[in-house]
Amino acid sequence: MADKTLEDIAQDMREIDFTMLFTRAEGGEIAGRPMSNNGDVAFDGDSWFFTYEDTHTVRDIKADPRVAMSLTGKAGLLGKPPLFLSIEGRAEIIRDRAAFEAHWFKSLRMWFPEGIDTPGMVLLNIHASRIHYWDGTDEGEIRL
């Protein structure tokens, strides 16, 4: 097993734009949706995603904040497999304007045309509790 640190994982995650965010849907099914982290990954294992309040994702999180994320990095040199990350954690729904400002990227205007003042916008903060990584030769787990 390799010994990646939480800082190593955060750096790897910054280089992967899209993740699949999994929630527990009504009826117990697992629902997955693509989300962009915009490189906004903290060293403490937190990930941040903007979305709209009136979505299945937010309804699922209100009912059960336990979530999972799956990320796949770029393939390595000479046919080496990419980095795979599996993250378990809890989601928090944030409606605070100061938090919006702290995590805003101009490129988000494509989905949120009024910027941080877009009606119905919320910020999801995913607090990781377990991260498993694998790159074809190295494998490990970090528990937070």
C-alpha positions as CSV (number, residue, x, y, z in Angstrom):
1,M,0.0,0.0,0.0
2,A,1.1,3.5,-0.8
3,D,1.1,6.3,1.7
4,K,-0.6,9.2,0.1
5,T,-1.5,12.0,2.4
6,L,-4.7,14.0,2.6
7,E,-2.8,16.9,0.9
8,D,-1.7,14.5,-1.9
9,I,-5.3,13.4,-2.4
10,A,-6.5,17.1,-2.4
11,Q,-3.9,18.0,-5.1
12,D,-5.0,15.0,-7.2
13,M,-8.7,16.0,-6.9
14,R,-7.9,19.6,-8.0
15,E,-6.7,18.1,-11.3
16,I,-10.0,16.2,-11.9
17,D,-12.8,18.5,-12.8
18,F,-15.9,16.2,-12.7
19,T,-17.0,13.7,-10.1
20,M,-20.0,11.6,-9.8
21,L,-21.9,12.5,-6.6
22,F,-24.0,9.7,-5.2
23,T,-27.0,10.2,-2.9
24,R,-29.6,7.9,-1.4
25,A,-32.8,8.6,-3.3
26,E,-36.3,8.2,-2.1
27,G,-37.1,4.5,-1.8
28,G,-33.5,3.7,-1.0
29,E,-32.0,3.7,-4.5
30,I,-28.6,5.1,-5.2
31,A,-28.6,8.1,-7.5
32,G,-25.5,9.5,-9.2
33,R,-25.1,12.9,-10.8
34,P,-22.0,14.6,-12.4
35,M,-20.7,17.6,-10.5
36,S,-17.8,20.0,-11.2
37,N,-15.5,20.8,-8.3
38,N,-13.8,23.7,-10.2
39,G,-10.6,22.7,-8.5
40,D,-12.1,23.8,-5.2
41,V,-10.8,21.1,-2.9
42,A,-9.6,21.9,0.6
43,F,-6.7,20.1,2.3
44,D,-9.1,18.9,5.0
45,G,-11.0,16.6,2.7
46,D,-13.9,19.0,1.9
47,S,-15.3,19.4,-1.6
48,W,-17.6,22.2,-2.8
49,F,-20.4,22.1,-5.4
50,F,-22.9,24.8,-6.4
51,T,-26.4,23.6,-7.3
52,Y,-30.0,24.6,-7.1
53,E,-32.2,24.1,-4.0
54,D,-35.0,22.6,-6.0
55,T,-33.2,19.5,-7.2
56,H,-33.4,15.8,-6.5
57,T,-29.8,16.0,-5.2
58,V,-30.7,18.5,-2.5
59,R,-33.9,16.7,-1.6
60,D,-31.9,13.5,-1.2
61,I,-29.3,15.2,1.0
62,K,-32.0,16.7,3.2
63,A,-33.4,13.2,3.8
64,D,-30.0,11.5,4.2
65,P,-26.8,13.6,4.2
66,R,-24.5,10.5,3.6
67,V,-23.0,10.7,0.2
68,A,-20.3,9.2,-1.9
69,M,-18.2,10.5,-4.8
70,S,-16.3,8.7,-7.5
71,L,-13.4,10.4,-9.4
72,T,-11.2,9.1,-12.2
73,G,-8.0,10.9,-13.1
74,K,-6.1,11.0,-16.4
75,A,-4.4,7.8,-17.6
76,G,-0.8,7.4,-16.8
77,L,2.2,7.1,-19.1
78,L,2.9,3.9,-21.0
79,G,-0.5,2.4,-20.4
80,K,-0.5,2.9,-16.6
81,P,-4.1,3.0,-15.3
82,P,-5.5,6.4,-14.1
83,L,-6.0,7.3,-10.5
84,F,-9.3,6.2,-9.1
85,L,-10.8,7.8,-6.0
86,S,-13.8,6.6,-3.9
87,I,-14.9,9.1,-1.2
88,E,-17.5,8.6,1.5
89,G,-18.8,11.5,3.5
90,R,-21.6,13.8,4.7
91,A,-23.1,16.7,2.7
92,E,-24.0,20.0,4.2
93,I,-26.3,22.4,2.4
94,I,-25.1,26.0,2.7
95,R,-27.1,29.1,1.9
96,D,-24.6,31.7,3.2
97,R,-23.6,34.5,0.8
98,A,-20.1,34.8,2.3
99,A,-19.6,31.1,1.6
100,F,-20.8,31.6,-2.0
101,E,-18.3,34.4,-2.5
102,A,-15.5,32.3,-1.0
103,H,-16.1,29.4,-3.5
104,W,-17.3,31.3,-6.6
105,F,-15.6,30.9,-10.0
106,K,-16.6,33.2,-12.9
107,S,-17.0,30.1,-15.1
108,L,-20.0,29.1,-13.0
109,R,-22.1,31.9,-14.7
110,M,-22.9,29.3,-17.4
111,W,-25.2,27.6,-14.9
112,F,-25.9,30.4,-12.5
113,P,-26.4,33.6,-14.6
114,E,-26.8,36.0,-11.8
115,G,-23.6,34.9,-10.0
116,I,-23.8,34.6,-6.2
117,D,-27.2,36.3,-6.3
118,T,-28.8,33.6,-8.5
119,P,-32.2,32.8,-6.9
120,G,-32.4,29.3,-5.5
121,M,-28.7,28.6,-5.6
122,V,-27.1,26.6,-2.7
123,L,-23.6,25.4,-2.0
124,L,-22.9,21.8,-1.1
125,N,-20.0,21.1,1.2
126,I,-19.0,17.4,1.2
127,H,-17.0,16.5,4.3
128,A,-15.1,13.3,3.5
129,S,-14.8,10.7,6.2
130,R,-13.1,7.9,4.1
131,I,-11.1,8.1,0.9
132,H,-9.9,5.1,-1.0
133,Y,-7.4,5.4,-3.8
134,W,-6.0,3.1,-6.5
135,D,-3.8,3.8,-9.5
136,G,-3.0,0.3,-10.7
137,T,0.0,-0.3,-8.5
138,D,-0.6,1.7,-5.4
139,E,-3.7,1.4,-3.2
140,G,-4.6,3.0,0.1
141,E,-7.2,4.5,2.4
142,I,-7.4,7.6,4.5
143,R,-10.0,7.9,7.3
144,L,-10.8,11.3,8.6
